[in-house]
Amino acid sequence: MPVPIRVLLPGDQEVVAHLWAKRQVRDGWLYEVGLPAYRNGPGDAMEPAEYRVWVRAPDHVQPG
């Protein structure tokens, strides 16, 4: 089950995402987060989606 986490975006924006995994690397931690997004659905419909990306912690994430 994913954990809510705040992701810090450029321009001092924040978005609540899902934390899926953590990976320790030589110089710190990387977090795999699922950012909210939308995609084209059937016909002209838009449906919720998720875009997963690895970000450096704690530089770009804070507890949800």
PDB file with one MODEL, atoms N, CA, C and O in Angstrom:
MODEL        1
ATOM      1  N   MET A   1       0.846  -1.184   0.000  1.00  0.00           N
ATOM      2  CA  MET A   1       0.000   0.000   0.000  1.00  0.00           C
ATOM      3  C   MET A   1       0.888   1.243   0.000  1.00  0.00           C
ATOM      4  O   MET A   1       1.761   1.371   0.859  1.00  0.00           O
ATOM      5  N   PRO A   2       0.684   2.154  -0.939  1.00  0.00           N
ATOM      6  CA  PRO A   2       1.530   3.355  -0.999  1.00  0.00           C
ATOM      7  C   PRO A   2       1.241   4.311   0.151  1.00  0.00           C
ATOM      8  O   PRO A   2       0.134   4.350   0.689  1.00  0.00           O
ATOM      9  N   VAL A   3       2.251   5.071   0.508  1.00  0.00           N
ATOM     10  CA  VAL A   3       2.168   6.052   1.595  1.00  0.00           C
ATOM     11  C   VAL A   3       2.126   7.446   0.975  1.00  0.00           C
ATOM     12  O   VAL A   3       2.906   7.724   0.064  1.00  0.00           O
ATOM     13  N   PRO A   4       1.232   8.343   1.443  1.00  0.00           N
ATOM     14  CA  PRO A   4       1.227   9.711   0.920  1.00  0.00           C
ATOM     15  C   PRO A   4       2.527  10.431   1.285  1.00  0.00           C
ATOM     16  O   PRO A   4       3.058  10.275   2.385  1.00  0.00           O
ATOM     17  N   ILE A   5       3.018  11.216   0.342  1.00  0.00           N
ATOM     18  CA  ILE A   5       4.248  11.979   0.553  1.00  0.00           C
ATOM     19  C   ILE A   5       4.157  13.250  -0.286  1.00  0.00           C
ATOM     20  O   ILE A   5       3.578  13.239  -1.372  1.00  0.00           O
ATOM     21  N   ARG A   6       4.725  14.337   0.213  1.00  0.00           N
ATOM     22  CA  ARG A   6       4.736  15.590  -0.549  1.00  0.00           C
ATOM     23  C   ARG A   6       6.005  15.645  -1.390  1.00  0.00           C
ATOM     24  O   ARG A   6       7.106  15.418  -0.889  1.00  0.00           O
ATOM     25  N   VAL A   7       5.837  15.945  -2.661  1.00  0.00           N
ATOM     26  CA  VAL A   7       6.967  16.074  -3.585  1.00  0.00           C
ATOM     27  C   VAL A   7       7.129  17.555  -3.908  1.00  0.00           C
ATOM     28  O   VAL A   7       6.164  18.236  -4.256  1.00  0.00           O
ATOM     29  N   LEU A   8       8.356  18.040  -3.789  1.00  0.00           N
ATOM     30  CA  LEU A   8       8.666  19.438  -4.064  1.00  0.00           C
ATOM     31  C   LEU A   8       9.055  19.583  -5.530  1.00  0.00           C
ATOM     32  O   LEU A   8      10.045  19.007  -5.982  1.00  0.00           O
ATOM     33  N   LEU A   9       8.266  20.358  -6.266  1.00  0.00           N
ATOM     34  CA  LEU A   9       8.490  20.577  -7.695  1.00  0.00           C
ATOM     35  C   LEU A   9       9.199  21.903  -7.912  1.00  0.00           C
ATOM     36  O   LEU A   9       9.231  22.741  -7.011  1.00  0.00           O
ATOM     37  N   PRO A  10       9.771  22.107  -9.104  1.00  0.00           N
ATOM     38  CA  PRO A  10      10.389  23.410  -9.405  1.00  0.00           C
ATOM     39  C   PRO A  10       9.377  24.542  -9.240  1.00  0.00           C
ATOM     40  O   PRO A  10       8.177  24.343  -9.434  1.00  0.00           O
ATOM     41  N   GLY A  11       9.854  25.698  -8.890  1.00  0.00           N
ATOM     42  CA  GLY A  11       8.986  26.851  -8.700  1.00  0.00           C
ATOM     43  C   GLY A  11       8.283  26.836  -7.354  1.00  0.00           C
ATOM     44  O   GLY A  11       7.238  27.465  -7.191  1.00  0.00           O
ATOM     45  N   ASP A  12       8.849  26.122  -6.387  1.00  0.00           N
ATOM     46  CA  ASP A  12       8.304  26.045  -5.033  1.00  0.00           C
ATOM     47  C   ASP A  12       6.878  25.500  -4.988  1.00  0.00           C
ATOM     48  O   ASP A  12       6.090  25.885  -4.124  1.00  0.00           O
ATOM     49  N   GLN A  13       6.552  24.607  -5.916  1.00  0.00           N
ATOM     50  CA  GLN A  13       5.252  23.943  -5.893  1.00  0.00           C
ATOM     51  C   GLN A  13       5.372  22.618  -5.159  1.00  0.00           C
ATOM     52  O   GLN A  13       6.426  21.983  -5.165  1.00  0.00           O
ATOM     53  N   GLU A  14       4.280  22.212  -4.530  1.00  0.00           N
ATOM     54  CA  GLU A  14       4.227  20.921  -3.848  1.00  0.00           C
ATOM     55  C   GLU A  14       3.030  20.146  -4.366  1.00  0.00           C
ATOM     56  O   GLU A  14       1.998  20.734  -4.690  1.00  0.00           O
ATOM     57  N   VAL A  15       3.162  18.833  -4.446  1.00  0.00           N
ATOM     58  CA  VAL A  15       2.062  17.969  -4.836  1.00  0.00           C
ATOM     59  C   VAL A  15       2.109  16.728  -3.945  1.00  0.00           C
ATOM     60  O   VAL A  15       3.188  16.232  -3.618  1.00  0.00           O
ATOM     61  N   VAL A  16       0.944  16.235  -3.558  1.00  0.00           N
ATOM     62  CA  VAL A  16       0.884  15.014  -2.765  1.00  0.00           C
ATOM     63  C   VAL A  16       0.935  13.832  -3.732  1.00  0.00           C
ATOM     64  O   VAL A  16       0.141  13.741  -4.668  1.00  0.00           O
ATOM     65  N   ALA A  17       1.876  12.939  -3.487  1.00  0.00           N
ATOM     66  CA  ALA A  17       2.095  11.777  -4.342  1.00  0.00           C
ATOM     67  C   ALA A  17       2.062  10.524  -3.470  1.00  0.00           C
ATOM     68  O   ALA A  17       1.839  10.600  -2.262  1.00  0.00           O
ATOM     69  N   HIS A  18       2.285   9.380  -4.096  1.00  0.00           N
ATOM     70  CA  HIS A  18       2.373   8.111  -3.369  1.00  0.00           C
ATOM     71  C   HIS A  18       3.822   7.648  -3.343  1.00  0.00           C
ATOM     72  O   HIS A  18       4.500   7.660  -4.371  1.00  0.00           O
ATOM     73  N   LEU A  19       4.295   7.243  -2.180  1.00  0.00           N
ATOM     74  CA  LEU A  19       5.627   6.659  -2.042  1.00  0.00           C
ATOM     75  C   LEU A  19       5.512   5.161  -2.272  1.00  0.00           C
ATOM     76  O   LEU A  19       4.809   4.472  -1.533  1.00  0.00           O
ATOM     77  N   TRP A  20       6.199   4.649  -3.294  1.00  0.00           N
ATOM     78  CA  TRP A  20       6.131   3.233  -3.648  1.00  0.00           C
ATOM     79  C   TRP A  20       7.350   2.442  -3.196  1.00  0.00           C
ATOM     80  O   TRP A  20       7.228   1.273  -2.827  1.00  0.00           O
ATOM     81  N   ALA A  21       8.525   3.066  -3.220  1.00  0.00           N
ATOM     82  CA  ALA A  21       9.739   2.327  -2.863  1.00  0.00           C
ATOM     83  C   ALA A  21      10.829   3.308  -2.451  1.00  0.00           C
ATOM     84  O   ALA A  21      10.780   4.493  -2.780  1.00  0.00           O
ATOM     85  N   LYS A  22      11.810   2.788  -1.726  1.00  0.00           N
ATOM     86  CA  LYS A  22      12.999   3.550  -1.339  1.00  0.00           C
ATOM     87  C   LYS A  22      14.223   2.746  -1.756  1.00  0.00           C
ATOM     88  O   LYS A  22      14.216   1.515  -1.711  1.00  0.00           O
ATOM     89  N   ARG A  23      15.264   3.448  -2.159  1.00  0.00           N
ATOM     90  CA  ARG A  23      16.511   2.780  -2.531  1.00  0.00           C
ATOM     91  C   ARG A  23      17.683   3.592  -1.987  1.00  0.00           C
ATOM     92  O   ARG A  23      17.828   4.774  -2.295  1.00  0.00           O
ATOM     93  N   GLN A  24      18.507   2.950  -1.182  1.00  0.00           N
ATOM     94  CA  GLN A  24      19.694   3.635  -0.683  1.00  0.00           C
ATOM     95  C   GLN A  24      20.778   3.573  -1.740  1.00  0.00           C
ATOM     96  O   GLN A  24      21.078   2.512  -2.288  1.00  0.00           O
ATOM     97  N   VAL A  25      21.364   4.736  -2.017  1.00  0.00           N
ATOM     98  CA  VAL A  25      22.470   4.842  -2.974  1.00  0.00           C
ATOM     99  C   VAL A  25      23.684   5.370  -2.227  1.00  0.00           C
ATOM    100  O   VAL A  25      23.593   5.742  -1.057  1.00  0.00           O
ATOM    101  N   ARG A  26      24.792   5.400  -2.895  1.00  0.00           N
ATOM    102  CA  ARG A  26      26.053   5.772  -2.257  1.00  0.00           C
ATOM    103  C   ARG A  26      25.992   7.104  -1.512  1.00  0.00           C
ATOM    104  O   ARG A  26      26.562   7.236  -0.429  1.00  0.00           O
ATOM    105  N   ASP A  27      25.300   8.092  -2.088  1.00  0.00           N
ATOM    106  CA  ASP A  27      25.292   9.424  -1.473  1.00  0.00           C
ATOM    107  C   ASP A  27      23.936   9.820  -0.887  1.00  0.00           C
ATOM    108  O   ASP A  27      23.671  11.011  -0.723  1.00  0.00           O
ATOM    109  N   GLY A  28      23.071   8.853  -0.569  1.00  0.00           N
ATOM    110  CA  GLY A  28      21.791   9.198   0.056  1.00  0.00           C
ATOM    111  C   GLY A  28      20.693   8.201  -0.292  1.00  0.00           C
ATOM    112  O   GLY A  28      20.922   6.995  -0.379  1.00  0.00           O
ATOM    113  N   TRP A  29      19.490   8.746  -0.490  1.00  0.00           N
ATOM    114  CA  TRP A  29      18.321   7.913  -0.773  1.00  0.00           C
ATOM    115  C   TRP A  29      17.590   8.396  -2.010  1.00  0.00           C
ATOM    116  O   TRP A  29      17.540   9.594  -2.290  1.00  0.00           O
ATOM    117  N   LEU A  30      17.022   7.450  -2.750  1.00  0.00           N
ATOM    118  CA  LEU A  30      16.098   7.747  -3.842  1.00  0.00           C
ATOM    119  C   LEU A  30      14.742   7.165  -3.461  1.00  0.00           C
ATOM    120  O   LEU A  30      14.659   6.064  -2.916  1.00  0.00           O
ATOM    121  N   TYR A  31      13.678   7.918  -3.753  1.00  0.00           N
ATOM    122  CA  TYR A  31      12.316   7.457  -3.492  1.00  0.00           C
ATOM    123  C   TYR A  31      11.593   7.328  -4.825  1.00  0.00           C
ATOM    124  O   TYR A  31      11.667   8.221  -5.669  1.00  0.00           O
ATOM    125  N   GLU A  32      10.898   6.216  -5.008  1.00  0.00           N
ATOM    126  CA  GLU A  32      10.033   6.076  -6.176  1.00  0.00           C
ATOM    127  C   GLU A  32       8.657   6.596  -5.784  1.00  0.00           C
ATOM    128  O   GLU A  32       8.000   6.049  -4.899  1.00  0.00           O
ATOM    129  N   VAL A  33       8.230   7.666  -6.459  1.00  0.00           N
ATOM    130  CA  VAL A  33       6.952   8.291  -6.137  1.00  0.00           C
ATOM    131  C   VAL A  33       6.025   8.242  -7.349  1.00  0.00           C
ATOM    132  O   VAL A  33       6.475   8.271  -8.494  1.00  0.00           O
ATOM    133  N   GLY A  34       4.738   8.168  -7.077  1.00  0.00           N
ATOM    134  CA  GLY A  34       3.722   8.213  -8.112  1.00  0.00           C
ATOM    135  C   GLY A  34       3.039   9.561  -8.086  1.00  0.00           C
ATOM    136  O   GLY A  34       2.288   9.869  -7.160  1.00  0.00           O
ATOM    137  N   LEU A  35       3.303  10.372  -9.111  1.00  0.00           N
ATOM    138  CA  LEU A  35       2.708  11.706  -9.204  1.00  0.00           C
ATOM    139  C   LEU A  35       1.339  11.617  -9.867  1.00  0.00           C
ATOM    140  O   LEU A  35       1.159  10.840 -10.804  1.00  0.00           O
ATOM    141  N   PRO A  36       0.366  12.406  -9.394  1.00  0.00           N
ATOM    142  CA  PRO A  36      -0.950  12.377 -10.028  1.00  0.00           C
ATOM    143  C   PRO A  36      -0.880  12.955 -11.438  1.00  0.00           C
ATOM    144  O   PRO A  36      -0.184  13.940 -11.686  1.00  0.00           O
ATOM    145  N   ALA A  37      -1.607  12.332 -12.347  1.00  0.00           N
ATOM    146  CA  ALA A  37      -1.639  12.772 -13.743  1.00  0.00           C
ATOM    147  C   ALA A  37      -2.991  12.367 -14.333  1.00  0.00           C
ATOM    148  O   ALA A  37      -3.821  11.767 -13.649  1.00  0.00           O
ATOM    149  N   TYR A  38      -3.201  12.695 -15.593  1.00  0.00           N
ATOM    150  CA  TYR A  38      -4.402  12.298 -16.318  1.00  0.00           C
ATOM    151  C   TYR A  38      -3.992  11.730 -17.661  1.00  0.00           C
ATOM    152  O   TYR A  38      -2.922  12.046 -18.181  1.00  0.00           O
ATOM    153  N   ARG A  39      -4.856  10.883 -18.223  1.00  0.00           N
ATOM    154  CA  ARG A  39      -4.602  10.322 -19.551  1.00  0.00           C
ATOM    155  C   ARG A  39      -5.920  10.270 -20.306  1.00  0.00           C
ATOM    156  O   ARG A  39      -6.999  10.361 -19.720  1.00  0.00           O
ATOM    157  N   ASN A  40      -5.807  10.122 -21.610  1.00  0.00           N
ATOM    158  CA  ASN A  40      -6.996  10.005 -22.446  1.00  0.00           C
ATOM    159  C   ASN A  40      -7.658   8.670 -22.204  1.00  0.00           C
ATOM    160  O   ASN A  40      -7.002   7.628 -22.207  1.00  0.00           O
ATOM    161  N   GLY A  41      -8.957   8.705 -21.995  1.00  0.00           N
ATOM    162  CA  GLY A  41      -9.728   7.490 -21.817  1.00  0.00           C
ATOM    163  C   GLY A  41     -10.544   7.214 -23.069  1.00  0.00           C
ATOM    164  O   GLY A  41     -10.275   7.778 -24.130  1.00  0.00           O
ATOM    165  N   PRO A  42     -11.521   6.361 -22.948  1.00  0.00           N
ATOM    166  CA  PRO A  42     -12.372   6.056 -24.093  1.00  0.00           C
ATOM    167  C   PRO A  42     -13.088   7.309 -24.596  1.00  0.00           C
ATOM    168  O   PRO A  42     -13.559   8.129 -23.807  1.00  0.00           O
ATOM    169  N   GLY A  43     -13.161   7.440 -25.890  1.00  0.00           N
ATOM    170  CA  GLY A  43     -13.791   8.635 -26.469  1.00  0.00           C
ATOM    171  C   GLY A  43     -12.991   9.869 -26.135  1.00  0.00           C
ATOM    172  O   GLY A  43     -11.773   9.902 -26.308  1.00  0.00           O
ATOM    173  N   ASP A  44     -13.680  10.880 -25.658  1.00  0.00           N
ATOM    174  CA  ASP A  44     -13.017  12.139 -25.278  1.00  0.00           C
ATOM    175  C   ASP A  44     -12.818  12.247 -23.772  1.00  0.00           C
ATOM    176  O   ASP A  44     -12.506  13.323 -23.262  1.00  0.00           O
ATOM    177  N   ALA A  45     -12.994  11.155 -23.067  1.00  0.00           N
ATOM    178  CA  ALA A  45     -12.906  11.184 -21.610  1.00  0.00           C
ATOM    179  C   ALA A  45     -11.457  11.309 -21.138  1.00  0.00           C
ATOM    180  O   ALA A  45     -10.521  10.834 -21.780  1.00  0.00           O
ATOM    181  N   MET A  46     -11.316  11.969 -19.990  1.00  0.00           N
ATOM    182  CA  MET A  46     -10.030  12.024 -19.298  1.00  0.00           C
ATOM    183  C   MET A  46     -10.171  11.169 -18.053  1.00  0.00           C
ATOM    184  O   MET A  46     -11.209  11.201 -17.392  1.00  0.00           O
ATOM    185  N   GLU A  47      -9.131  10.402 -17.724  1.00  0.00           N
ATOM    186  CA  GLU A  47      -9.198   9.569 -16.526  1.00  0.00           C
ATOM    187  C   GLU A  47      -7.933   9.742 -15.702  1.00  0.00           C
ATOM    188  O   GLU A  47      -6.864  10.020 -16.246  1.00  0.00           O
ATOM    189  N   PRO A  48      -8.053   9.575 -14.375  1.00  0.00           N
ATOM    190  CA  PRO A  48      -6.876   9.733 -13.522  1.00  0.00           C
ATOM    191  C   PRO A  48      -5.826   8.670 -13.839  1.00  0.00           C
ATOM    192  O   PRO A  48      -6.140   7.541 -14.217  1.00  0.00           O
ATOM    193  N   ALA A  49      -4.580   9.073 -13.673  1.00  0.00           N
ATOM    194  CA  ALA A  49      -3.452   8.170 -13.921  1.00  0.00           C
ATOM    195  C   ALA A  49      -2.360   8.523 -12.912  1.00  0.00           C
ATOM    196  O   ALA A  49      -2.535   9.402 -12.068  1.00  0.00           O
ATOM    197  N   GLU A  50      -1.256   7.836 -13.015  1.00  0.00           N
ATOM    198  CA  GLU A  50      -0.123   8.084 -12.127  1.00  0.00           C
ATOM    199  C   GLU A  50       1.156   7.997 -12.946  1.00  0.00           C
ATOM    200  O   GLU A  50       1.314   7.097 -13.770  1.00  0.00           O
ATOM    201  N   TYR A  51       2.071   8.939 -12.715  1.00  0.00           N
ATOM    202  CA  TYR A  51       3.367   8.957 -13.376  1.00  0.00           C
ATOM    203  C   TYR A  51       4.414   8.673 -12.310  1.00  0.00           C
ATOM    204  O   TYR A  51       4.587   9.466 -11.384  1.00  0.00           O
ATOM    205  N   ARG A  52       5.117   7.547 -12.432  1.00  0.00           N
ATOM    206  CA  ARG A  52       6.127   7.172 -11.428  1.00  0.00           C
ATOM    207  C   ARG A  52       7.507   7.659 -11.852  1.00  0.00           C
ATOM    208  O   ARG A  52       7.894   7.591 -13.018  1.00  0.00           O
ATOM    209  N   VAL A  53       8.229   8.153 -10.852  1.00  0.00           N
ATOM    210  CA  VAL A  53       9.564   8.699 -11.084  1.00  0.00           C
ATOM    211  C   VAL A  53      10.368   8.541  -9.799  1.00  0.00           C
ATOM    212  O   VAL A  53       9.800   8.505  -8.707  1.00  0.00           O
ATOM    213  N   TRP A  54      11.700   8.446  -9.930  1.00  0.00           N
ATOM    214  CA  TRP A  54      12.600   8.398  -8.777  1.00  0.00           C
ATOM    215  C   TRP A  54      13.072   9.816  -8.468  1.00  0.00           C
ATOM    216  O   TRP A  54      13.499  10.542  -9.366  1.00  0.00           O
ATOM    217  N   VAL A  55      12.993  10.210  -7.191  1.00  0.00           N
ATOM    218  CA  VAL A  55      13.473  11.530  -6.760  1.00  0.00           C
ATOM    219  C   VAL A  55      14.426  11.365  -5.586  1.00  0.00           C
ATOM    220  O   VAL A  55      14.368  10.377  -4.854  1.00  0.00           O
ATOM    221  N   ARG A  56      15.291  12.335  -5.422  1.00  0.00           N
ATOM    222  CA  ARG A  56      16.281  12.292  -4.343  1.00  0.00           C
ATOM    223  C   ARG A  56      15.642  12.778  -3.040  1.00  0.00           C
ATOM    224  O   ARG A  56      14.960  13.803  -3.012  1.00  0.00           O
ATOM    225  N   ALA A  57      15.870  12.035  -1.980  1.00  0.00           N
ATOM    226  CA  ALA A  57      15.363  12.397  -0.650  1.00  0.00           C
ATOM    227  C   ALA A  57      16.551  12.828   0.221  1.00  0.00           C
ATOM    228  O   ALA A  57      17.618  12.220   0.129  1.00  0.00           O
ATOM    229  N   PRO A  58      16.404  13.817   1.030  1.00  0.00           N
ATOM    230  CA  PRO A  58      15.205  14.594   1.317  1.00  0.00           C
ATOM    231  C   PRO A  58      15.056  15.840   0.451  1.00  0.00           C
ATOM    232  O   PRO A  58      14.185  16.667   0.721  1.00  0.00           O
ATOM    233  N   ASP A  59      15.879  15.995  -0.579  1.00  0.00           N
ATOM    234  CA  ASP A  59      15.865  17.207  -1.398  1.00  0.00           C
ATOM    235  C   ASP A  59      14.500  17.503  -2.013  1.00  0.00           C
ATOM    236  O   ASP A  59      14.095  18.663  -2.085  1.00  0.00           O
ATOM    237  N   HIS A  60      13.794  16.478  -2.451  1.00  0.00           N
ATOM    238  CA  HIS A  60      12.563  16.689  -3.211  1.00  0.00           C
ATOM    239  C   HIS A  60      11.324  16.060  -2.590  1.00  0.00           C
ATOM    240  O   HIS A  60      10.272  16.025  -3.229  1.00  0.00           O
ATOM    241  N   VAL A  61      11.422  15.567  -1.373  1.00  0.00           N
ATOM    242  CA  VAL A  61      10.253  14.962  -0.721  1.00  0.00           C
ATOM    243  C   VAL A  61      10.189  15.371   0.746  1.00  0.00           C
ATOM    244  O   VAL A  61      11.204  15.674   1.374  1.00  0.00           O
ATOM    245  N   GLN A  62       8.971  15.371   1.271  1.00  0.00           N
ATOM    246  CA  GLN A  62       8.715  15.618   2.687  1.00  0.00           C
ATOM    247  C   GLN A  62       7.594  14.681   3.108  1.00  0.00           C
ATOM    248  O   GLN A  62       6.810  14.246   2.265  1.00  0.00           O
ATOM    249  N   PRO A  63       7.504  14.362   4.387  1.00  0.00           N
ATOM    250  CA  PRO A  63       6.398  13.511   4.825  1.00  0.00           C
ATOM    251  C   PRO A  63       5.050  14.111   4.436  1.00  0.00           C
ATOM    252  O   PRO A  63       4.869  15.329   4.447  1.00  0.00           O
ATOM    253  N   GLY A  64       4.100  13.225   4.088  1.00  0.00           N
ATOM    254  CA  GLY A  64       2.771  13.662   3.654  1.00  0.00           C
ATOM    255  C   GLY A  64       2.018  14.270   4.779  1.00  0.00           C
ATOM    256  O   GLY A  64       0.877  14.696   4.599  1.00  0.00           O
TER     257      GLY A  64
ENDMDL
END
